[in-house]
Amino acid sequence: MIDNVLEQVIALIEANPRSGQALLLYALCKTLDIEKSGHMYRLGKLVDMTPANRQLSYALMELMSLGENRGEAWDAALVRMDRAIRG
């Protein structure tokens, strides 16, 4: 599950890293990576997402609930997202 979800998110971000949709998903991923924050993400942001991206967000939250927001695949995905966002 983790690879498919992360690949979809990465593809969306790399395709258009300055789009609002990419930035919303990137912010969610970064939030899910910081356990100390209690994974604080303003759920109202989900309203701004397309239905397909909202489904990706739910899948990312499911990964977190399964503890899969840690490890090699997650870290590698964040590196790719960071690179795309920062240019």
N, C-alpha and C positions, 0 to 999 in steps of 0.2 A: 504493500500500500504506500509506504513512504516514498519510494522512488517515483511512482507514477504521479502522485500529488505534487511533489517537489519539482519534478520535470515540467509539469504543466505551469506551475507558478513561475519557474525560471524562464520558460519560453515566453510567457506573457510579459515579464519584466524586461527581458532582453530585446523583445520586439519593439517596445516603445517605453523606455525607462522613465521618460518625463511625463507620461500620461497619469492622470489622476487614479485610474484603476491600478496601475503598476505600483504607484506610491502607497495606496491603501493596503495592498497585499504585502508590500515590503515592510510597512510599519507593523502589520500584524505579525509577520515572521520575526522581526526584531524584538517585538514585545514578548512573543512566546519563547524567545531565547534567553530572556532575562528573568530568571526565577525569583530573584529578590524583589522584583516589582510586583509580585503576585500576579504576573501576567495581566497587568492593567491595560485594557484596550477599550476605548469608548465604543460600546456596541451600537450607538447611533450611526457610526460610520458604515455599518452594514447596509443601511438604507441607500447610501451613495454608490454602492456596488451594483454591477449588472447581476442578474440572477445566476449566471454561470460562475461569476467570480465570488458570489456569496456562497455557492456550493463549495468552491475551493477553500474559502475561509472556514467553513464548517469542517471540511476534511482536515485542514491544518489544526483546528482545535481538537479534533479527534486524535490526531497524532500526538498532541501534547498530553491528552488524557491517558494515552497508552504509554507515555514516557519516551516516545520516539522523537522528541525534539532535542535529542542529545545524540552524540555519536558522529561517526565519520560521514555518513550520507548527509545528515543535517548540516554539519559544519561546512562540507564542500558546497552544498547548495547556497548557504549564506555567503560564502566567498564569491560565488558567481553573481549572486544578487547585488552584493556590495559593489563589485566591479562594474556591473551594468548601470547601477544608479549613479555611481561617482564618475562614470565615463572613463 
